[in-house]
Amino acid sequence: MPTARKLVVLLLAALIAAPAAPSAEQRHVVDPAAVAATIAQHAAQEDANRAAIRQALAQPQVQEMAGRLGLDVNRAAAAVDTMNASDLERAANAARQVNEQLVGGVTTIALTATTIIIILLVVIIIILAVD
Protein backbone atom coordinates (compact mmCIF):
# COMPACT_ATOMS: atom_id res chain seq x y z
CA MET A 1 0.00 0.00 0.00
CA PRO A 2 2.72 2.55 0.85
CA THR A 3 4.35 1.77 -2.53
CA ALA A 4 1.08 2.42 -4.38
CA ARG A 5 0.60 5.69 -2.50
CA LYS A 6 4.14 6.79 -3.38
CA LEU A 7 3.55 5.84 -7.01
CA VAL A 8 0.33 7.90 -7.17
CA VAL A 9 2.02 10.88 -5.48
CA LEU A 10 4.94 10.73 -7.92
CA LEU A 11 2.58 10.43 -10.89
CA LEU A 12 0.52 13.43 -9.73
CA ALA A 13 3.67 15.44 -9.05
CA ALA A 14 4.94 14.66 -12.55
CA LEU A 15 1.64 15.71 -14.13
CA ILE A 16 1.54 18.97 -12.19
CA ALA A 17 5.17 19.76 -12.99
CA ALA A 18 4.80 18.93 -16.69
CA PRO A 19 4.28 21.98 -18.92
CA ALA A 20 0.95 22.56 -20.63
CA ALA A 21 0.46 21.26 -24.14
CA PRO A 22 2.48 23.31 -26.64
CA SER A 23 -0.55 23.92 -28.85
CA ALA A 24 -2.36 25.70 -25.99
CA GLU A 25 0.59 28.06 -25.48
CA GLN A 26 0.91 28.94 -29.17
CA ARG A 27 -2.68 30.04 -29.79
CA HIS A 28 -2.95 33.75 -30.60
CA VAL A 29 -5.86 35.83 -31.80
CA VAL A 30 -3.56 37.65 -34.22
CA ASP A 31 -0.48 36.13 -35.78
CA PRO A 32 2.64 37.70 -34.15
CA ALA A 33 4.23 38.05 -37.59
CA ALA A 34 1.25 40.07 -38.78
CA VAL A 35 1.52 42.34 -35.74
CA ALA A 36 5.23 42.85 -36.35
CA ALA A 37 4.63 43.59 -40.03
CA THR A 38 1.92 46.14 -39.20
CA ILE A 39 4.16 47.89 -36.68
CA ALA A 40 7.04 47.97 -39.17
CA GLN A 41 4.75 49.35 -41.88
CA HIS A 42 3.46 52.07 -39.54
CA ALA A 43 7.00 53.06 -38.55
CA ALA A 44 8.07 53.18 -42.21
CA GLN A 45 5.09 55.40 -43.07
CA GLU A 46 5.91 57.81 -40.25
CA ASP A 47 9.56 57.91 -41.40
CA ALA A 48 8.41 58.69 -44.96
CA ASN A 49 6.12 61.44 -43.63
CA ARG A 50 8.96 63.00 -41.65
CA ALA A 51 11.24 62.83 -44.69
CA ALA A 52 8.65 64.59 -46.86
CA ILE A 53 8.30 67.40 -44.31
CA ARG A 54 12.07 67.79 -43.98
CA GLN A 55 12.42 67.86 -47.78
CA ALA A 56 9.84 70.64 -48.03
CA LEU A 57 11.46 72.63 -45.24
CA ALA A 58 14.84 72.29 -46.98
CA GLN A 59 13.54 73.90 -50.19
CA PRO A 60 15.14 77.34 -50.71
CA GLN A 61 11.76 78.81 -51.67
CA VAL A 62 10.20 77.59 -48.42
CA GLN A 63 13.09 78.94 -46.37
CA GLU A 64 12.91 82.28 -48.17
CA MET A 65 9.17 82.59 -47.59
CA ALA A 66 9.50 81.55 -43.95
CA GLY A 67 12.19 84.19 -43.49
CA ARG A 68 9.94 86.85 -44.97
CA LEU A 69 7.19 85.82 -42.56
CA GLY A 70 9.56 85.73 -39.58
CA LEU A 71 9.20 81.96 -39.08
CA ASP A 72 12.12 79.81 -37.91
CA VAL A 73 12.50 76.85 -40.29
CA ASN A 74 15.13 75.22 -38.07
CA ARG A 75 12.74 75.23 -35.13
CA ALA A 76 9.99 73.75 -37.31
CA ALA A 77 12.35 71.05 -38.59
CA ALA A 78 13.33 70.16 -35.02
CA ALA A 79 9.64 69.75 -34.11
CA VAL A 80 9.04 67.13 -36.80
CA ASP A 81 10.23 64.31 -34.53
CA THR A 82 7.80 65.30 -31.78
CA MET A 83 4.64 65.42 -33.89
CA ASN A 84 1.84 62.93 -33.22
CA ALA A 85 0.64 60.65 -36.01
CA SER A 86 -2.37 62.69 -37.15
CA ASP A 87 -0.52 66.04 -37.21
CA LEU A 88 2.42 64.36 -38.89
CA GLU A 89 0.19 62.97 -41.64
CA ARG A 90 -1.52 66.33 -42.28
CA ALA A 91 1.78 68.18 -42.43
CA ALA A 92 3.30 65.48 -44.65
CA ASN A 93 0.40 65.70 -47.11
CA ALA A 94 0.91 69.45 -47.40
CA ALA A 95 4.67 68.98 -47.66
CA ARG A 96 4.27 66.46 -50.48
CA GLN A 97 2.18 68.96 -52.43
CA VAL A 98 4.89 71.58 -51.93
CA ASN A 99 7.59 69.11 -52.98
CA GLU A 100 5.67 68.15 -56.13
CA GLN A 101 5.21 71.78 -57.16
CA LEU A 102 8.82 72.73 -56.47
CA VAL A 103 10.43 69.71 -58.13
CA GLY A 104 12.77 70.49 -61.00
CA GLY A 105 14.01 73.81 -59.65
CA VAL A 106 10.93 75.90 -60.36
CA THR A 107 11.81 79.49 -59.58
CA THR A 108 8.31 80.94 -59.49
CA ILE A 109 5.82 79.72 -56.95
CA ALA A 110 2.17 79.69 -57.87
CA LEU A 111 -0.29 81.11 -55.39
CA THR A 112 -1.45 77.63 -54.40
CA ALA A 113 2.12 76.58 -53.58
CA THR A 114 2.55 79.72 -51.51
CA THR A 115 -0.63 78.96 -49.63
CA ILE A 116 0.44 75.38 -49.01
CA ILE A 117 3.86 76.51 -47.76
CA ILE A 118 2.29 79.00 -45.39
CA ILE A 119 -0.19 76.41 -44.11
CA LEU A 120 2.62 73.89 -43.60
CA LEU A 121 4.77 76.34 -41.68
CA VAL A 122 1.86 77.65 -39.62
CA VAL A 123 0.78 74.12 -38.66
CA ILE A 124 4.28 73.23 -37.50
CA ILE A 125 4.72 76.52 -35.62
CA ILE A 126 1.33 76.08 -33.92
CA ILE A 127 2.36 72.60 -32.83
CA LEU A 128 5.54 74.08 -31.39
CA ALA A 129 3.58 76.78 -29.59
CA VAL A 130 1.28 74.21 -27.99
CA ASP A 131 4.23 72.25 -26.54
Number of C-alpha atoms within 10 A of each C-alpha: 6 7 8 9 10 11 12 12 12 12 12 12 11 11 11 10 9 9 9 10 8 8 7 8 9 8 9 8 5 8 11 10 9 10 11 11 12 12 12 12 12 13 12 12 14 18 13 14 22 21 16 21 26 19 16 26 23 15 15 13 20 23 19 13 16 18 12 9 11 9 17 13 21 12 12 22 19 13 15 21 12 12 16 11 13 9 15 20 18 13 24 24 17 22 27 18 16 27 21 11 16 20 10 8 10 10 10 11 15 11 9 12 20 16 14 18 25 18 15 23 28 16 18 23 18 11 17 16 8 6 7
